[in-house]
Amino acid sequence: RVCCETNSFFICKSLMILTWISIALISIYLIVLLIFTFAFIKRKTFAEKCNDFSKKLSVIIAFRNEKANLKQLIDSLLNQNNAPNFEIILVNDHSEDNFLEVLNSFSDERIKLYNITEEFTGKKAALRFGISKSQGEILFFTDADCVLPKNWISTMLAYQQKNNVQMLCGPVKFKDSNKFLEKIFALEFMSMTGSGAAGFFIDKAFMCNGANYCICKSILNEVGADFNNEFSSGDDVFLLHYVSSKYKVDFLKSYDACVETSAPSSLQEFFNQRIRWASKISGYRNAFSIFVALATYFSAFSLLFLVILTLFFTKFYALLIAVLVAKFVVEILFLIPISKFYKQSNCLIYLPLVQLFHPLYVVFIPLIPFFYKPKWKNRKII
């Protein structure tokens, strides 16, 4: 009996210690979100347009099997307002569709098509090839499945010149949709892009999106082939980590520069996309990006621990409810200004649903790449 009582005491003591550790980890995550919230609100929006077009500009897009999207992309580039004569460099990464049907419908001399040779494959190789062929002093990057606002180049260039920024990242959002899943995906994506933007605003840049950034070519010449080829994705984040360690980087808070892309069309596509993104985390060397990743992961893990604990010990029920309420309050405070900026405030009603599956996928998605490699563009990711 004494032995049972002793074991029971140690079990209770251990559970209490783990509970307090879980609360501490969740608190760290919520504090980070609050800091991000204040930083995002404090940063003023930028609305100026460029008047100085003395520097040559190039827009570089690597693509593979994007016949369905190329027309919208090129139309949005050719219809840029108040932009100089820039070149559009399209680099074909061994596409298997008949994309030339789309490109042949354009006769604009600014469009330049290149095909990477057989010995090179992948987006990073295509981007390096595009950079080597570019003539611009400032290089703009986006993805083939994007649509660009009419003032994209003018607004990005105005901020870059006014603030002497060597690498400028811009906002990206999922296209507006009435579909249930796509609204949930849009809300989750806003939380990611909002966090990434806030990192810039506190001088701790850790995440960006390759669908929207510009950079001085001289910086890319210095970086050379250092795109971290160990991973299929991450050309944007690894570049940001390198540049931010040596030069001035920033994020442009302007809806006039907000690039739109399509949300995943299914749960499988969503999870494959997140697995692809998660596969590069082990390559991070930026201290703050590692801290944010760990804070997010262990917060989600701790929340799942509290849920499981409550299933066996109902006395923790009140504590779990308090934690869930605190998490909801902080996350809604965080997402209100971000969703307002992206003009997608109607997605906020889905936050309770996002909170149900978010901890699960945060905990398990980073583990999946060790066992399963999904295909992207008909290729296995690495």
C-alpha positions, -999 to 999 in steps of 0.1 A, spaced: 0 0 0 28 24 9 44 15 -24 12 23 -43 8 56 -25 44 65 -32 40 57 -69 7 77 -70 25 106 -54 53 106 -80 28 102 -109 8 132 -96 39 152 -90 52 144 -125 19 153 -141 18 186 -123 54 194 -134 46 185 -171 14 206 -169 33 237 -157 59 231 -184 31 229 -210 15 261 -197 49 278 -199 55 267 -235 21 278 -246 26 311 -228 59 317 -247 41 311 -280 13 335 -270 38 362 -260 55 359 -294 21 363 -311 14 394 -290 47 409 -299 40 401 -336 5 417 -332 18 450 -319 46 451 -345 22 445 -374 -2 472 -361 26 497 -355 40 495 -390 23 520 -412 11 510 -447 30 523 -476 12 539 -506 39 557 -526 47 549 -563 81 551 -579 91 580 -601 128 571 -606 132 543 -631 169 549 -638 178 513 -629 172 484 -652 147 458 -639 141 421 -645 112 399 -634 123 363 -631 98 333 -630 108 297 -629 79 274 -640 70 238 -647 37 226 -660 19 259 -656 0 262 -688 -32 269 -670 -17 299 -651 8 315 -674 -17 337 -693 -30 354 -661 5 359 -648 19 375 -680 -12 396 -685 -8 410 -650 29 418 -657 22 435 -691 -5 456 -674 17 471 -647 10 508 -640 38 535 -641 65 509 -647 95 513 -670 106 489 -698 114 458 -678 123 423 -691 103 393 -682 125 362 -679 106 329 -680 126 298 -673 111 265 -682 120 236 -659 113 207 -682 75 213 -685 55 183 -697 25 204 -708 20 224 -740 28 258 -724 40 272 -757 4 275 -769 0 302 -742 34 320 -747 30 321 -785 -2 342 -780 20 370 -767 42 391 -790 57 415 -765 95 418 -769 99 421 -731 91 384 -727 122 361 -729 119 323 -727 147 300 -716 148 263 -712 172 248 -687 193 219 -700 188 182 -691 216 181 -665 198 207 -644 164 203 -628 144 220 -601 132 255 -593 166 266 -577 185 256 -609 159 274 -630 162 306 -609 200 305 -610 198 302 -648 173 331 -650 195 353 -628 225 346 -651 205 357 -681 190 388 -665 202 423 -674 185 442 -646 201 458 -616 170 451 -595 155 416 -598 119 408 -590 107 373 -583 73 357 -583 57 323 -591 39 312 -623 6 306 -605 4 342 -592 -15 373 -603 2 406 -597 -15 439 -587 -12 467 -613 11 487 -590 33 458 -579 66 469 -595 60 507 -589 52 502 -552 80 477 -545 106 498 -563 94 531 -545 99 515 -511 132 498 -520 147 531 -533 133 553 -505 147 530 -477 178 516 -495 167 480 -489 189 453 -505 161 427 -503 125 436 -501 98 410 -495 61 416 -501 27 403 -491 11 372 -506 -25 360 -501 -47 332 -514 -73 344 -539 -107 351 -525 -130 321 -527 -164 310 -515 -153 275 -510 -153 263 -474 -119 246 -474 -102 274 -492 -114 300 -467 -99 279 -439 -66 276 -459 -66 313 -465 -69 320 -427 -41 296 -419 -20 311 -446 -26 347 -433 -13 337 -399 19 325 -415 25 355 -438 15 378 -409 40 362 -386 67 365 -413 59 402 -419 61 409 -382 95 393 -380 108 420 -403 91 447 -383 110 437 -351 143 433 -371 142 395 -368 134 385 -404 129 347 -405 103 339 -432 93 352 -466 75 340 -497 92 334 -530 61 346 -548 69 382 -539 103 398 -534 129 419 -551 166 421 -545 197 438 -558 215 417 -584 248 425 -569 237 407 -537 227 376 -557 260 376 -575 276 375 -541 254 346 -529 261 327 -561 249 291 -560 242 292 -523 205 282 -525 210 252 -501 204 225 -527 200 199 -500 162 208 -501 138 211 -530 121 242 -515 134 271 -495 150 292 -522 133 322 -507 139 315 -469 175 304 -472 183 334 -493 166 357 -468 186 342 -439 218 348 -458 210 383 -469 196 394 -436 228 384 -418 248 410 -439 224 435 -455 193 455 -449 161 436 -456 125 446 -451 88 438 -457 65 461 -476 32 465 -459 12 477 -488 -19 461 -504 -9 476 -537 20 452 -537 0 421 -526 4 391 -549 -24 366 -552 -21 329 -556 -45 300 -556 -52 281 -524 -48 243 -523 -79 227 -538 -80 198 -514 -68 185 -481 -43 163 -498 -29 192 -517 -28 213 -486 -9 186 -466 15 179 -494 23 216 -497 29 219 -459 50 187 -459 71 202 -487 75 234 -467 83 215 -435 110 194 -451 134 224 -452 131 233 -415 161 210 -406 182 232 -428 175 264 -409 205 282 -394 188 314 -385 185 315 -347 151 334 -346 135 311 -372 145 281 -352 131 297 -320 98 305 -337 95 270 -352 103 254 -318 79 277 -299 51 269 -323 58 232 -323 61 227 -285 31 250 -279 10 227 -301 25 196 -285 17 210 -251 -19 218 -260 -24 182 -272 -8 169 -240 -34 190 -219 -62 176 -240 -51 140 -235 -45 147 -198 -81 161 -194 -95 129 -209 -80 109 -180 -81 135 -152 -112 157 -153 -98 180 -126 -77 195 -154 -108 205 -174 -110 240 -161 -73 246 -168 -77 234 -204 -107 257 -209 -87 286 -196 -58 278 -219 -81 275 -249 -98 308 -242 -64 326 -237 -52 311 -270 -83 321 -289 -82 357 -275 -45 362 -285 -49 346 -319 -80 366 -328 -62 398 -317 -33 387 -339 -55 379 -369 -78 409 -369 -53 435 -382 -38 409 -406 -71 398 -421 -81 435 -424 -49 443 -443 -55 414 -467 -92 423 -470 -102 388 -459 -118 395 -425 -147 373 -434 -124 343 -429 -121 350 -391 -154 331 -384 -135 299 -392 -108 304 -365 -124 279 -341 -123 253 -368 -86 261 -376 -78 258 -339 -91 223 -339 -68 209 -365 -39 234 -362 -21 217 -332 -24 183 -349 -8 193 -382 18 214 -365 29 184 -344 28 157 -370 36 175 -403 73 181 -395 77 144 -388 61 131 -420 91 141 -443 112 115 -425 88 87 -437 70 101 -468 81 124 -496 51 137 -517 54 146 -553 55 182 -565 52 189 -602 54 152 -608 87 150 -589 96 136 -555 107 164 -531 140 162 -512 
